[in-house]
Amino acid sequence: MSIGTILEQHPAPASVGALRLLPHHQVHQHYRNLLSLSPADLVARARQDLLAEIRLPDEQRREVVYRRLSAWLDIDGEDARILARAYDRAATDLPEELQRCRLEAEQDAIFNGLSFTDFQRLARLVPWLHAEQGLAIMAEAVEAGWSTAA
């Protein structure tokens, strides 16, 4: 099944694109509100959000993903881990091509928006950043001269 077919079957929730227009505190509150969902509903919502993010043009996608990750950094650590795990579980249900798009979007947001210190904090929350792939990204970033001071 093509990426276009999958995205057509799952229309984007209006709220995801609008997140890039909201003040930071409202984005933060959006993700805190998701914590009130049951675990199954949270994963389902995360899947909808991921599909919606993938549909956005590159610049908008980077901004929305950056705002999501930044909001997680401002939320209590355990709550942020719950969100990150839900998004990770949601991503595992996506076809491989969409999983790759999700990872690329998060990598793009990390490289183009987060400081190295924020990356380190995020790595404690986001499951895929704990894996070999996350370590490779960190090594690549340091090699490229990403500032370790922030």
KOLNULO-61605 format. One record per residue (C-alpha): z, y, x; chain; residue number from 1. Coordinates in steps of 0.05 Angstrom, whole numbers, plus 32768, in hexadecimal, padded with zeros to 4 digits. Example, Ala and Ser with C-alpha at 12.3 -4.5 7.8 and 13.67 -1.06 7.14 Angstrom:
R	809C	7FA6	80F6	A	1
R	808F	7FEB	8111	A	2
END
This chain:
R	8000	8000	8000	A	1
R	7FED	8044	801D	A	2
R	801D	807D	8028	A	3
R	7FF8	80A6	7FF4	A	4
R	7FFE	806F	7FBF	A	5
R	8049	8067	7FCC	A	6
R	8055	80B2	7FC8	A	7
R	802D	80B7	7F87	A	8
R	805A	8082	7F68	A	9
R	8098	80A9	7F7B	A	10
R	8093	80F2	7F68	A	11
R	80BC	8122	7F91	A	12
R	80FC	813C	7F73	A	13
R	80F5	8187	7F6B	A	14
R	8137	8193	7F90	A	15
R	8120	8179	7FD4	A	16
R	80EA	81AD	7FE1	A	17
R	8118	81E3	7FC5	A	18
R	814F	81D2	7FF8	A	19
R	812A	81F9	802D	A	20
R	8131	8238	8003	A	21
R	817B	8232	7FF4	A	22
R	81B3	8253	801D	A	23
R	81D5	8222	804C	A	24
R	8215	821D	8022	A	25
R	81EC	8206	7FE6	A	26
R	81C8	81D1	800F	A	27
R	820B	81BA	8029	A	28
R	8225	81B6	7FE1	A	29
R	81E7	818F	7FCB	A	30
R	81F8	8158	7FFD	A	31
R	8242	815A	7FEC	A	32
R	822F	8150	7FA2	A	33
R	8207	8112	7FB4	A	34
R	8248	80F2	7FCB	A	35
R	825E	80EF	7F82	A	36
R	8227	80BC	7F73	A	37
R	8235	8072	7F74	A	38
R	821E	8050	7FB4	A	39
R	81E1	8032	7F92	A	40
R	81CE	8075	7F72	A	41
R	81D8	8099	7FB4	A	42
R	81A8	8069	7FD7	A	43
R	8176	8071	7F9E	A	44
R	817B	80BD	7FA2	A	45
R	8175	80BB	7FEE	A	46
R	8135	8092	7FE6	A	47
R	8119	80C6	7FB5	A	48
R	812C	80FE	7FE5	A	49
R	810C	80DB	8021	A	50
R	80CB	80D0	7FFA	A	51
R	80CC	8119	7FE5	A	52
R	80D8	8130	802D	A	53
R	809D	8106	8045	A	54
R	8070	8127	8011	A	55
R	807E	816D	802B	A	56
R	804F	8190	805D	A	57
R	8067	8188	80A5	A	58
R	808A	81CC	80AD	A	59
R	80AE	81C7	806A	A	60
R	80C1	817E	8079	A	61
R	80DF	8193	80BC	A	62
R	8107	81CA	809B	A	63
R	8121	819E	8062	A	64
R	8134	8165	8091	A	65
R	8154	8196	80C1	A	66
R	817D	81B4	8088	A	67
R	8192	816E	8071	A	68
R	81A9	815A	80B7	A	69
R	81CB	819D	80C2	A	70
R	81F0	8197	8080	A	71
R	8208	8152	8094	A	72
R	8225	8171	80D4	A	73
R	824E	81A1	80A9	A	74
R	826A	816B	807B	A	75
R	82A8	8141	8089	A	76
R	8295	810B	80BB	A	77
R	82A1	80CF	808D	A	78
R	827C	80F0	8054	A	79
R	8242	80FF	8082	A	80
R	8241	80B7	809A	A	81
R	823E	80A0	8051	A	82
R	8202	80CC	8045	A	83
R	81E0	80B8	8086	A	84
R	81EA	806D	8077	A	85
R	81CF	8077	8030	A	86
R	8191	809A	804B	A	87
R	8189	8063	807F	A	88
R	818F	802C	804B	A	89
R	815E	8051	801F	A	90
R	812D	8055	8059	A	91
R	8130	800A	8065	A	92
R	8113	8000	801F	A	93
R	80D6	802B	8030	A	94
R	8096	800E	804C	A	95
R	8091	800F	8098	A	96
R	8062	804A	8099	A	97
R	8092	8074	806F	A	98
R	80CD	805E	809A	A	99
R	80A7	8077	80D7	A	100
R	8098	80BA	80B3	A	101
R	80E2	80C2	80A4	A	102
R	80F6	80B5	80EC	A	103
R	80C0	80E4	8106	A	104
R	80D7	811A	80D6	A	105
R	8120	8113	80EC	A	106
R	810C	8112	8136	A	107
R	80E1	8150	812A	A	108
R	811B	8174	8108	A	109
R	814B	815F	813F	A	110
R	811E	8176	8178	A	111
R	810A	81B6	8157	A	112
R	814B	81CC	8138	A	113
R	818A	81AC	8153	A	114
R	81AE	81BB	8193	A	115
R	81BE	8181	81C1	A	116
R	8207	8185	81AC	A	117
R	81F3	8180	8162	A	118
R	81C7	8145	8174	A	119
R	8203	8123	8194	A	120
R	822D	8130	8156	A	121
R	81F6	8117	8129	A	122
R	81EE	80D8	8152	A	123
R	8235	80C5	813D	A	124
R	821F	80C9	80F4	A	125
R	81D7	80B1	80EE	A	126
R	81CF	8066	80F7	A	127
R	818A	8066	8117	A	128
R	81A1	8097	814D	A	129
R	81D4	8063	8164	A	130
R	819D	8032	8171	A	131
R	8170	802C	81AE	A	132
R	813F	805C	818E	A	133
R	8174	8093	818B	A	134
R	8186	8089	81D3	A	135
R	813D	808D	81E6	A	136
R	8137	80CF	81C0	A	137
R	8174	80EB	81E4	A	138
R	8158	80D6	8228	A	139
R	8115	80F6	8217	A	140
R	8137	8136	8200	A	141
R	8160	813C	823F	A	142
R	8123	812D	826A	A	143
R	80FD	8163	8245	A	144
R	8134	8195	8257	A	145
R	8159	8198	8214	A	146
R	8196	81C2	8221	A	147
R	81D6	819A	8222	A	148
R	81FF	81D9	8217	A	149
R	8204	81F6	81D1	A	150
END
